[in-house]
């Protein structure tokens, strides 16, 4: 069953990559970047409407993170840092996202994240607990994921190997989250940065998709949206890179790459020793299939 799923995914990815090579013009009407949100409304107004559950004091968040000490740092993104904290008032461990000071792009992505994730509610999405605009800071407070991000478990040597049963449930959880974002919510929500480091795992290794800083809201039936290139190399839909148009299918392409990563235990772009050149994971798996060695593409640690 595993390799049937991988094979179907591989065909989809390769067909989409080949289609991108010959696709040099947009075929659907998109939305301009300025049309996603009403820029006349401030972030404060949206937040004060009660969309996000709680407003925190800066002093409380600083205390929760030992004044944002390096020891509390969980990770670093393009526009800010993530810290682990403990809120005594709520008796709750949290993850606090701190936008880099002076980053205009960071503020823009912060606004996007607030206005998207604050409206969404699904068991496989990271929950936004609250926010803070204080101390000249922009801060978001999320539930803390005890098992961190998926990439830590796929590649880190000091973590136990995830058995296929757990990997399978993670894939199903991610698929459920994308179905909700693309079809089941009142608007379509292209995430635009599906990758293992944005797939968080709770105490039971349930999937919690996070980091909605690049996500956008699009009316159902409006097709693609015109946007600047966004995402992570290796996961980005080649067609989107050529046309500058992103849509739900772009997320599905990234989902396929992640599926191959989970099954193969390899990064999306790797160096082939024999040829000493970088090859995309989908091409490498396809090559293995062509040689009649598709089983060799599986993560060898799964058999240990």
PAZAPA-4460 file (N, C-alpha, C; in steps of 0.05 Angstrom, whole numbers, plus 32768, in hexadecimal, padded with zeros to 4 digits):
% residues 304
    n_x    n_y    n_z   ca_x   ca_y   ca_z    c_x    c_y    c_z   seq   type   mol
   8011   7FE8   8000   8000   8000   8000   8011   8019   8000     1      X     A
   8027   8017   800F   803A   802E   8011   8044   8036   7FF5     2      X     A
   804D   8023   7FE6   805A   802A   7FCD   8046   802F   7FB6     3      X     A
   802D   8026   7FBA   8018   802E   7FA7   8013   804B   7FAB     4      X     A
   8011   8054   7FC4   800D   8070   7FCA   8024   8081   7FC0     5      X     A
   803C   8078   7FC5   8054   8086   7FBB   8055   8088   7F9D     6      X     A
   804E   8071   7F90   804F   8070   7F72   803B   8084   7F66     7      X     A
   8022   8084   7F71   800E   8097   7F67   8017   80B4   7F6B     8      X     A
   8022   80B9   7F82   802C   80D4   7F88   8043   80DB   7F75     9      X     A
   8054   80C9   7F70   806B   80CE   7F5E   8062   80D5   7F42    10      X     A
   804E   80C6   7F38   8043   80CC   7F1D   8038   80E9   7F1C    11      X     A
   8029   80F0   7F31   801D   810B   7F32   8033   8120   7F32    12      X     A
   8048   811C   7F42   805D   8130   7F44   806C   8133   7F29    13      X     A
   8072   811D   7F1D   8081   811E   7F04   8070   812B   7EED    14      X     A
   8057   8124   7EEC   8046   812F   7ED8   8044   814E   7EDC    15      X     A
   8042   8156   7EF5   8040   8173   7EFA   805A   8181   7EF3    16      X     A
   8071   8175   7EF9   808B   8181   7EF3   808E   8183   7ED5    17      X     A
   8086   816E   7EC6   8089   816F   7EA9   8076   8183   7E9C    18      X     A
   805E   8185   7EA8   804B   8198   7E9D   8056   81B5   7EA1    19      X     A
   8064   81B9   7EB7   806E   81D4   7EBD   8083   81DD   7EA9    20      X     A
   8092   81CA   7E9E   80A7   81D2   7E8B   809C   81DE   7E72    21      X     A
   8083   81D6   7E6B   8077   81E0   7E52   8061   81F5   7E57    22      X     A
   805E   81FC   7E70   8048   820E   7E77   8054   822A   7E7C    23      X     A
   8051   823C   7E6A   805F   8256   7E6D   804B   826E   7E6E    24      X     A
   8031   8267   7E71   801E   827D   7E74   8008   8275   7E87    25      X     A
   7FFD   8288   7E95   7FE7   8281   7EA8   7FCE   827B   7E99    26      X     A
   7FBE   8269   7EA3   7FA5   8261   7E96   7F8C   8266   7EA7    27      X     A
   7F90   8270   7EBF   7F7A   8276   7ED0   7F7C   8292   7EDB    28      X     A
   7F64   829E   7EE1   7F64   82B9   7EEC   7F6B   82B8   7F09    29      X     A
   7F7F   82C8   7F12   7F88   82C7   7F2E   7F7F   82E1   7F3C    30      X     A
   7F86   82E1   7F55   7F81   82F8   7F66   7F9A   8307   7F6B    31      X     A
   7F9A   8321   7F6B   7FB2   8330   7F71   7FB8   832E   7F8F    32      X     A
   7FD1   8333   7F96   7FDA   8330   7FB2   7FCA   8344   7FC4    33      X     A
   7FC4   835B   7FB9   7FB6   836F   7FC9   7F99   8367   7FCF    34      X     A
   7F8E   8353   7FC0   7F72   834C   7FC3   7F6D   8337   7FD8    35      X     A
   7F81   832D   7FE5   7F7C   8318   7FF9   7F6F   8323   8012    36      X     A
   7F78   8339   801C   7F6D   8344   8034   7F67   8362   8030    37      X     A
   7F56   836C   8041   7F50   8388   8041   7F66   8397   804F    38      X     A
   7F77   83A4   8040   7F8E   83B1   804C   7F86   83C9   805D    39      X     A
   7F6D   83D3   805B   7F64   83E9   806A   7F5E   83E2   8087    40      X     A
   7F5D   83C9   808D   7F58   83C0   80A8   7F73   83B8   80B5    41      X     A
   7F77   83C2   80CD   7F90   83BB   80DA   7F8F   839F   80E6    42      X     A
   7FA6   8395   80EC   7FA7   837B   80F9   7F9A   837D   8114    43      X     A
   7F9E   8393   8122   7F92   8397   813C   7F74   8394   813B    44      X     A
   7F67   83A0   8127   7F4A   839F   8125   7F40   8383   8122    45      X     A
   7F4E   8374   8111   7F46   8358   810D   7F49   8348   8127    46      X     A
   7F5F   834C   8135   7F64   833D   814D   7F50   8345   8163    47      X     A
   7F4A   835F   8165   7F38   8368   817A   7F1B   835E   8176    48      X     A
   7F15   8355   815F   7EFA   834B   815A   7EF5   8330   8168    49      X     A
   7F0B   8325   8173   7F07   830D   8181   7F0C   82F4   8171    50      X     A
   7F17   82F7   8159   7F1C   82E0   8148   7F31   82CF   8155    51      X     A
   7F46   82DB   8161   7F5A   82CC   816F   7F53   82CC   818D    52      X     A
   7F54   82B5   819A   7F4A   82B3   81B5   7F54   82C6   81CA    53      X     A
   7F6E   82CC   81CB   7F78   82DB   81E2   7F8E   82EE   81DA    54      X     A
   7F8E   8305   81E7   7FA4   8318   81E4   7FB6   8316   81FD    55      X     A
   7FD0   8312   81F9   7FE3   830F   820E   7FF2   8328   8213    56      X     A
   7FFB   832C   822B   800D   8342   8232   802A   833A   822A    57      X     A
   8039   834D   8220   8054   8347   8218   8065   833D   8230    58      X     A
   8061   8349   8247   8070   8341   825E   806B   8324   8265    59      X     A
   8053   831A   8261   804C   82FE   8267   805B   82EB   8254    60      X     A
   805C   82F3   823B   8069   82E2   8227   8088   82E3   822B    61      X     A
   8092   82FA   8233   80AF   82FC   8238   80B6   82EB   8250    62      X     A
   80A5   82EB   8264   80AB   82DB   827C   80A9   82BD   8275    63      X     A
   8096   82B6   8264   8092   829A   825C   80A9   828E   824E    64      X     A
   80B9   82A0   8240   80D0   8297   8230   80EA   829F   823C    65      X     A
   80EB   82A7   8255   8104   82B1   8262   810F   82C7   8251    66      X     A
   80FD   82DA   824B   8104   82F1   823B   810F   82E9   821F    67      X     A
   8102   82D6   8213   8109   82CC   81F9   8126   82C3   81F7    68      X     A
   812E   82B3   820A   814A   82AA   820B   8150   8295   81F6    69      X     A
   8169   8293   81EE   8171   827F   81DA   816A   8263   81E2    70      X     A
   816A   825E   81FC   8164   8243   8206   8147   823B   8200    71      X     A
   8136   824E   81FC   811A   8249   81F7   8114   8248   81D9    72      X     A
   8128   824D   81C8   8123   824F   81AC   811D   8233   81A0    73      X     A
   8107   8232   8191   80FF   8219   8184   8108   8217   8167    74      X     A
   8109   822E   815A   8111   822E   813D   8110   824A   8132    75      X     A
   8118   824C   8119   811A   8267   810C   810E   8265   80F0    76      X     A
   80FD   8278   80EA   80F1   8279   80CF   80FC   8290   80BF    77      X     A
   80EF   8296   80A9   80F8   82AC   8097   80F5   82C7   80A5    78      X     A
   80DF   82CA   80B4   80D9   82E4   80BF   80D7   82E5   80DD    79      X     A
   80E1   82D1   80EB   80E0   82D2   8108   80E9   82B9   8115    80      X     A
   80E7   82B8   812F   80F0   82A2   8140   80D8   8295   814F    81      X     A
   80DB   827C   8156   80C7   826E   8166   80D3   8266   8180    82      X     A
   80C5   826C   8196   80CF   8266   81B1   80BB   8254   81C0    83      X     A
   80C7   8244   81D2   80B7   8234   81E4   80B2   8244   81FD    84      X     A
   8099   8243   8207   8092   8252   821F   807E   8244   8230    85      X     A
   807C   824D   8249   8069   8241   825C   8059   8258   8268    86      X     A
   803F   8258   8264   802D   826C   826F   8022   8262   828A    87      X     A
   802B   826E   82A0   8023   8265   82BA   8005   8269   82BE    88      X     A
   7FFB   827F   82B4   7FDE   8286   82B8   7FCC   8270   82AD    89      X     A
   7FD4   8265   8296   7FC4   8251   8289   7FCF   8234   828E    90      X     A
   7FE6   8232   829B   7FF3   8219   82A0   7FF6   820A   8285    91      X     A
   8002   8218   8272   8003   820F   8257   801E   8214   824A    92      X     A
   8029   81FF   823D   8041   8202   822D   8039   820B   8211    93      X     A
   8047   821F   8207   8040   822B   81ED   8058   822F   81DC    94      X     A
   8053   8234   81C2   8068   823D   81AF   8062   8259   81A7    95      X     A
   8075   826B   81AA   8070   8288   81A5   8081   8290   818D    96      X     A
   8073   829A   8179   807F   82A4   8160   8085   82C2   8163    97      X     A
   809D   82CA   815E   80A6   82E6   8162   80B0   82F0   8147    98      X     A
   80A1   8303   813C   80A9   830E   8121   80C1   8320   8124    99      X     A
   80D4   831E   8111   80EC   832E   8112   80E5   834C   8111   100      X     A
   80F2   835B   8123   80EE   8378   8123   80F8   8385   8109   101      X     A
   80E9   8398   80FF   80F3   83A6   80E8   80EF   8398   80CD   102      X     A
   80E3   8380   80CD   80DE   8371   80B5   80C3   8378   80AA   103      X     A
   80C2   8388   8094   80A8   838F   8088   809B   8376   807D   104      X     A
   80AB   8364   8070   80A0   834C   8065   8096   833A   807C   105      X     A
   80A5   833A   8092   809C   832B   80A9   8081   8334   80B4   106      X     A
   807D   834E   80B5   8063   8359   80BE   804D   8351   80AB   107      X     A
   8053   8351   8091   803F   834A   807D   8037   832D   8081   108      X     A
   804B   831B   8084   8045   82FF   8087   8037   82FA   80A2   109      X     A
   803E   830A   80B6   8030   8308   80D0   8013   830E   80CD   110      X     A
   800D   8323   80BE   7FF1   832B   80BA   7FE2   8314   80AB   111      X     A
   7FEF   8309   8097   7FE2   82F3   8089   7FDD   82DB   809B   112      X     A
   7FF0   82D5   80AB   7FED   82BE   80BD   7FD6   82C2   80D1   113      X     A
   7FD5   82D9   80DC   7FBF   82DF   80EF   7FA4   82DD   80E2   114      X     A
   7FA2   82E9   80CB   7F88   82EB   80BE   7F7F   82D0   80B2   115      X     A
   7F91   82BE   80AE   7F8A   82A4   80A4   7F85   8290   80BA   116      X     A
   7F9A   828A   80CA   7F98   8275   80DE   7F84   827B   80F4   117      X     A
   7F7F   8294   80F9   7F6C   829B   810E   7F4F   8293   8107   118      X     A
   7F4A   828F   80EE   7F2F   8288   80E5   7F2B   8269   80E1   119      X     A
   7F41   825B   80E2   7F40   823E   80DB   7F3F   822D   80F5   120      X     A
   7F30   8217   80F3   7F2E   8205   810A   7F2C   81E8   80FF   121      X     A
   7F41   81D9   8104   7F42   81BD   80FA   7F55   81AE   810C   122      X     A
   7F4F   8195   8110   7F60   8185   8123   7F7C   8182   8119   123      X     A
   7F82   8186   80FF   7F9C   8182   80F5   7FAA   819C   80EE   124      X     A
   7FA0   81B2   80FA   7FAE   81CC   80F7   7FB7   81D6   8112   125      X     A
   7FCF   81E2   8113   7FD9   81ED   812C   7FC6   8202   8136   126      X     A
   7FC0   8202   8150   7FAD   8214   815C   7FBA   822E   8165   127      X     A
   7FAF   8245   815B   7FB9   825F   8164   7FAA   8266   817E   128      X     A
   7FB9   8269   8194   7FAE   826E   81AE   7FA9   828C   81B2   129      X     A
   7FBC   829D   81A9   7FBA   82B9   81AE   7FCF   82C9   81A1   130      X     A
   7FD1   82E3   81A8   7FE3   82F5   819A   7FEC   830B   81AE   131      X     A
   7FFF   831B   81A5   8009   8331   81B5   8016   8346   81A3   132      X     A
   800E   835F   81A6   801B   8376   819A   8025   8387   81B1   133      X     A
   803E   8383   81B9   8048   8392   81D0   8066   8392   81D0   134      X     A
   8072   83A5   81DD   808F   83A6   81DE   809B   83A9   81C2   135      X     A
   808B   83B6   81B0   8092   83B9   8194   8097   839E   8187   136      X     A
   8087   838A   818F   808A   836F   8185   8070   8366   8178   137      X     A
   8071   8353   8166   805A   8345   815B   805E   8328   8162   138      X     A
   804C   831D   8172   804F   8302   817D   8035   82F2   8179   139      X     A
   8038   82D9   8172   8022   82C6   8170   8027   82AF   8183   140      X     A
   8012   82A5   8191   8015   8290   81A4   8006   8277   819A   141      X     A
   8014   8262   8196   8009   8248   818C   800B   8233   81A2   142      X     A
   7FFB   821E   819F   7FFE   8206   81AF   8019   81FA   81A9   143      X     A
   8026   81F0   81BE   8040   81E4   81BA   803D   81C7   81B2   144      X     A
   804D   81BF   819E   804D   81A3   8194   8064   8194   81A1   145      X     A
   805E   8182   81B3   8073   8173   81C2   8087   8164   81B0   146      X     A
   807E   815B   8199   808F   814B   8188   809B   815B   8171   147      X     A
   8099   8176   8173   80A6   8187   815F   809C   8183   8143   148      X     A
   80AE   8187   8130   80A6   8186   8114   80AF   816C   8107   149      X     A
   80A1   8165   80F1   80A5   814B   80E4   80C2   8147   80DB   150      X     A
   80CF   815C   80D1   80EA   8159   80C6   80FE   814F   80DB   151      X     A
   80FA   8156   80F4   810B   814D   810A   810A   812E   810C   152      X     A
   80F3   8123   8106   80F0   8106   810A   80F8   80F6   80F1   153      X     A
   80F7   8104   80DA   80FF   80F6   80C1   811E   80F4   80BF   154      X     A
   812C   810A   80C8   8148   810C   80C2   815A   810B   80DB   155      X     A
   8151   8114   80F2   8163   8116   8109   816A   80FA   8113   156      X     A
   8184   80F5   8117   818E   80DB   811F   8187   80D5   813C   157      X     A
   8183   80EA   814C   817E   80E5   8169   8161   80E0   8170   158      X     A
   8150   80DF   815C   8134   80D9   8160   812D   80BC   8158   159      X     A
   811A   80B1   8165   8111   8096   815E   8105   8096   8142   160      X     A
   8109   8081   8133   80FF   807F   8118   80E0   807C   8119   161      X     A
   80D3   808D   810A   80B5   808B   8109   80AD   8072   80F9   162      X     A
   809D   8060   8105   8094   8048   80F6   8080   8051   80E0   163      X     A
   807C   8040   80CD   806A   8047   80B7   804E   804D   80C0   164      X     A
   8044   803F   80D4   8029   8044   80DE   8026   8061   80E7   165      X     A
   803A   806C   80F4   8039   8088   80FD   803C   809B   80E5   166      X     A
   804E   8095   80D3   8051   80A5   80BB   8037   80A6   80AA   167      X     A
   802A   808F   80A9   8011   808D   809A   7FFC   80A0   80A6   168      X     A
   7FFA   80A0   80C0   7FE6   80B2   80CD   7FED   80CF   80CA   169      X     A
   8007   80D5   80C9   8010   80F1   80C4   8007   80FA   80A9   170      X     A
   800B   80E8   8095   8003   80EF   8079   7FE4   80F3   8078   171      X     A
   7FD5   80E2   8085   7FB8   80E5   8085   7FAF   80FF   8092   172      X     A
   7FBD   8106   80A8   7FB7   811F   80B6   7FBC   8137   80A5   173      X     A
   7FD3   8137   8097   7FDA   814D   8085   7FC6   814F   806E   174      X     A
   7FBE   8138   8063   7FAB   8138   804E   7F90   8143   8057   175      X     A
   7F88   813C   8070   7F6F   8147   807B   7F70   8165   807E   176      X     A
   7F87   816F   8087   7F8A   818C   808B   7F88   819A   8070   177      X     A
   7F95   8190   805B   7F94   819C   8041   7F78   819B   8035   178      X     A
   7F69   8185   8039   7F4E   8183   802F   7F3D   8199   803C   179      X     A
   7F41   819E   8056   7F32   81B3   8064   7F39   81CE   8058   180      X     A
   7F53   81D3   8055   7F5C   81EE   804B   7F52   81F3   802E   181      X     A
   7F53   81DE   801E   7F4D   81E2   8001   7F2F   81E1   7FFA   182      X     A
   7F20   81D0   8009   7F05   81CB   8001   7EEF   81CF   8016   183      X     A
   7EF6   81C9   802F   7EE1   81C8   8043   7EDC   81E2   8052   184      X     A
   7EF0   81F5   8052   7EEB   820E   805F   7EDC   8221   804C   185      X     A
   7ED2   8237   8056   7EC2   8249   8045   7ED2   8256   802E   186      X     A
   7EEC   8258   8031   7EFE   8261   801B   7F14   824C   8017   187      X     A
   7F20   824D   8000   7F37   823C   7FFB   7F50   8249   8007   188      X     A
   7F60   8239   8015   7F78   8244   8022   7F91   8236   8018   189      X     A
   7F9E   823F   8003   7FB8   8234   7FFC   7FCD   823A   8011   190      X     A
   7FD9   8226   801C   7FED   822A   8031   8007   8235   8026   191      X     A
   8011   822A   8010   8028   8233   8001   8043   822D   800D   192      X     A
   8043   821D   8023   805E   8216   802E   805C   81FB   803D   193      X     A
   8051   81E7   802F   804E   81CD   803B   806A   81BF   803A   194      X     A
   8074   81B9   8052   808E   81AB   8054   8090   819F   8071   195      X     A
   80A2   818C   8075   80A3   817F   808F   80A8   8191   80A7   196      X     A
   80B7   81A7   80A3   80BC   81B9   80BA   80A4   81C9   80C2   197      X     A
   808F   81C9   80B1   8076   81D7   80B8   8060   81C3   80C1   198      X     A
   8067   81AA   80C2   8055   8195   80CB   805C   818E   80E7   199      X     A
   804C   8197   80FA   8052   8193   8117   8044   8179   8120   200      X     A
   804F   816E   8136   8045   8155   8141   803F   8158   815F   201      X     A
   8026   8152   8167   801F   8154   8183   8029   813D   8193   202      X     A
   8021   813A   81AC   802B   8125   81BD   8025   8109   81B3   203      X     A
   8010   8106   81A3   8009   80EC   8197   8011   80E9   817A   204      X     A
   8022   80FC   8171   802C   80FC   8155   8016   8102   8141   205      X     A
   8001   8110   814A   7FEC   8119   8137   7FF6   8131   8128   206      X     A
   7FEF   8133   810F   7FF8   8149   80FD   7FEA   8164   8105   207      X     A
   7FFB   8179   8106   7FF1   8194   810B   8000   81A6   80F7   208      X     A
   7FF3   81AD   80E1   8000   81BE   80CD   8001   81DA   80D8   209      X     A
   8019   81E6   80D6   801D   8201   80E0   802A   8214   80CC   210      X     A
   8031   822C   80D6   803E   8242   80C6   802D   8249   80AE   211      X     A
   801A   825B   80B3   8008   8265   809E   8010   8281   8094   212      X     A
   8029   8287   8098   8032   82A2   8090   8031   82A7   8072   213      X     A
   8032   8292   8062   8030   8295   8045   8015   828E   803A   214      X     A
   8003   8285   804B   7FE8   827D   8042   7FD7   8294   8038   215      X     A
   7FC5   828F   8027   7FB3   82A3   801C   7F96   8299   801B   216      X     A
   7F84   82AC   801B   7F67   82A5   8019   7F5E   82AA   7FFC   217      X     A
   7F51   8297   7FF0   7F47   8299   7FD5   7F2B   828E   7FD3   218      X     A
   7F19   829D   7FC6   7EFE   8293   7FC3   7EFE   8279   7FB3   219      X     A
   7EEC   8267   7FBB   7EEA   824E   7FAC   7EE1   8254   7F8F   220      X     A
   7EED   8246   7F7C   7EE6   8249   7F60   7EF5   825F   7F52   221      X     A
   7F06   826E   7F61   7F15   8284   7F54   7F2F   827C   7F47   222      X     A
   7F36   8262   7F4A   7F4E   8258   7F3D   7F67   8261   7F4B   223      X     A
   7F7C   8266   7F3B   7F96   826C   7F46   7F98   8289   7F50   224      X     A
   7FAC   828E   7F60   7FB1   82AA   7F69   7FCD   82B2   7F60   225      X     A
   7FCF   82CB   7F57   7FE9   82D5   7F4F   7FF8   82DE   7F67   226      X     A
   8011   82D6   7F6A   8020   82DC   7F81   803E   82DB   7F7C   227      X     A
   804D   82E8   7F8D   806A   82E5   7F8B   8071   82C8   7F93   228      X     A
   8088   82BE   7F89   8090   82A3   7F90   8093   82A1   7FAE   229      X     A
   8087   828C   7FB9   8088   8288   7FD6   8089   826A   7FDB   230      X     A
   8097   8262   7FF0   8099   8246   7FF6   80B6   823E   7FFA   231      X     A
   80BC   8224   7FF9   80D6   821A   7FFD   80DF   8209   7FE6   232      X     A
   80F7   820E   7FDC   8101   81FF   7FC5   8101   81E1   7FCB   233      X     A
   80F9   81D2   7FB7   80F6   81B5   7FBA   80DA   81AD   7FBF   234      X     A
   80CA   81BF   7FCA   80AE   81B9   7FD0   809B   81CA   7FBD   235      X     A
   80A6   81DE   7FB1   8096   81F0   7FA0   808E   81E3   7F86   236      X     A
   8075   81E7   7F7F   806A   81DD   7F66   8079   81EB   7F4F   237      X     A
   8086   81DC   7F3D   8095   81E9   7F27   8083   81FA   7F15   238      X     A
   806A   81F2   7F12   8058   8202   7F01   8053   821D   7F0E   239      X     A
   8050   821E   7F29   804D   8237   7F37   8065   8248   7F34   240      X     A
   807D   823C   7F35   8096   824B   7F32   8098   8259   7F17   241      X     A
   808D   824C   7F02   808E   8257   7EE7   8079   826D   7EE3   242      X     A
   8060   8267   7EEC   804A   8279   7EE6   8045   828E   7EFB   243      X     A
   8050   828A   7F13   804A   829C   7F29   802E   829A   7F34   244      X     A
   8021   8284   7F2E   8006   8280   7F38   8005   8268   7F4B   245      X     A
   7FFA   826C   7F62   7FF7   8256   7F76   7FDA   824F   7F7A   246      X     A
   7FD5   8236   7F81   7FBA   822D   7F86   7FBB   8214   7F98   247      X     A
   7FA4   8208   7F9C   7FA3   81F0   7FAD   7FB5   81DA   7FA2   248      X     A
   7FB6   81D8   7F87   7FC7   81C3   7F7B   7FE4   81C7   7F82   249      X     A
   7FED   81DF   7F86   8008   81E4   7F8E   800E   81D7   7FA9   250      X     A
   7FFB   81D9   7FBC   7FFD   81CC   7FD6   7FFE   81AD   7FD2   251      X     A
   7FEE   81A4   7FC0   7FEC   8187   7FBB   8007   817C   7FB1   252      X     A
   8014   818C   7FA0   802F   8185   7F96   8042   8182   7FAE   253      X     A
   8042   8197   7FBF   8053   8196   7FD7   804D   817F   7FE9   254      X     A
   8033   8179   7FEC   802A   8162   7FFC   8036   8148   7FF0   255      X     A
   8037   8146   7FD6   8042   812E   7FC9   8060   812C   7FCF   256      X     A
   806E   8142   7FCF   808B   8141   7FD5   808F   8138   7FF2   257      X     A
   807F   8143   8004   8081   813B   8021   807B   811D   8024   258      X     A
   8067   8113   8015   8060   80F7   8016   8078   80E6   800E   259      X     A
   8086   80EE   7FF9   809E   80DF   7FF0   80B4   80E0   8006   260      X     A
   80B7   80F8   8012   80CB   80FB   8027   80C5   80E7   803E   261      X     A
   80AC   80E6   8046   80A4   80D5   805C   80A9   80B8   8056   262      X     A
   80A3   80B0   803D   80A6   8094   8035   80C4   808C   8030   263      X     A
   80D3   80A0   8026   80EF   809A   801E   8103   80A2   8033   264      X     A
   80FC   80B4   8045   8110   80BE   8058   8126   80CE   804C   265      X     A
   8120   80DC   8036   8134   80EC   8027   8129   8108   8023   266      X     A
   813B   811B   8021   8133   8137   801C   812A   813A   7FFF   267      X     A
   811B   8150   7FF9   810F   8153   7FDE   8124   8156   7FC8   268      X     A
   813B   8161   7FCF   8150   8163   7FBB   8169   8156   7FC7   269      X     A
   8175   8143   7FB8   818C   8135   7FC3   81A2   8132   7FAD   270      X     A
   81BA   812D   7FB6   81D0   8129   7FA3   81D3   810B   7F9E   271      X     A
   81D2   8104   7F84   81D5   80E8   7F7C   81F3   80E3   7F7A   272      X     A
   81FE   80D1   7F89   821A   80CC   7F8A   8226   80C5   7F6F   273      X     A
   8218   80B4   7F61   8224   80AA   7F48   8227   80C1   7F34   274      X     A
   8213   80D4   7F34   8213   80E9   7F20   821D   8104   7F2C   275      X     A
   821F   8105   7F46   8229   811D   7F54   8219   8136   7F4C   276      X     A
   81FF   8133   7F4A   81EE   814A   7F44   81D4   8148   7F54   277      X     A
   81C8   815F   7F58   81AF   815F   7F68   8198   8155   7F57   278      X     A
   8188   8144   7F64   8170   8139   7F57   8159   813B   7F6A   279      X     A
   8142   8143   7F5F   812A   8145   7F6F   8121   8129   7F78   280      X     A
   8116   8127   7F90   810E   810D   7F9B   80FB   80FE   7F89   281      X     A
   80E8   810D   7F7D   80D5   8100   7F6B   80E3   80F3   7F53   282      X     A
   80F7   8100   7F48   8106   80F5   7F32   8116   80DD   7F3A   283      X     A
   8121   80DE   7F53   8132   80C8   7F5D   8120   80AF   7F61   284      X     A
   8109   80B3   7F6C   80F7   809C   7F71   80ED   8091   7F56   285      X     A
   80E8   80A2   7F43   80DF   8099   7F29   80F5   8089   7F1B   286      X     A
   810E   8092   7F1E   8124   8084   7F13   8127   8068   7F20   287      X     A
   8122   8066   7F3A   8123   804D   7F48   810E   803A   7F3D   288      X     A
   80F7   8045   7F38   80E1   8035   7F2D   80E8   802B   7F11   289      X     A
   80F4   803C   7F01   80FB   8035   7EE6   8110   801E   7EE6   290      X     A
   8121   801D   7EFA   8135   8007   7EFC   812A   7FEE   7F09   291      X     A
   8110   7FEF   7F10   8104   7FD8   7F1D   810C   7FD5   7F3A   292      X     A
   8114   7FEC   7F47   811D   7FEB   7F62   810E   7FFF   7F73   293      X     A
   80F4   8000   7F70   80E3   8013   7F7E   80E5   800F   7F9C   294      X     A
   80E8   7FF6   7FA5   80E9   7FF1   7FC2   8102   7FFC   7FCF   295      X     A
   8117   8000   7FBE   812F   800C   7FC9   812C   802A   7FD0   296      X     A
   8116   8036   7FC6   8111   8052   7FCC   8106   8056   7FE8   297      X     A
   80FC   8040   7FF5   80F0   8043   8010   8106   804A   8024   298      X     A
   80FD   8057   8039   810F   805D   8050   8119   8043   805B   299      X     A
   8133   803E   8059   813E   8024   8061   813B   801F   807F   300      X     A
   8138   8035   808F   8135   8032   80AC   811A   8026   80B3   301      X     A
   8107   8026   80A1   80ED   801A   80A7   80EF   7FFC   80AA   302      X     A
   8103   7FF0   809E   8106   7FD3   809F   8117   7FCA   80B6   303      X     A
   8122   7FDD   80C6   8134   7FD5   80DB   8125   7FCB   80F3   304      X     A
***
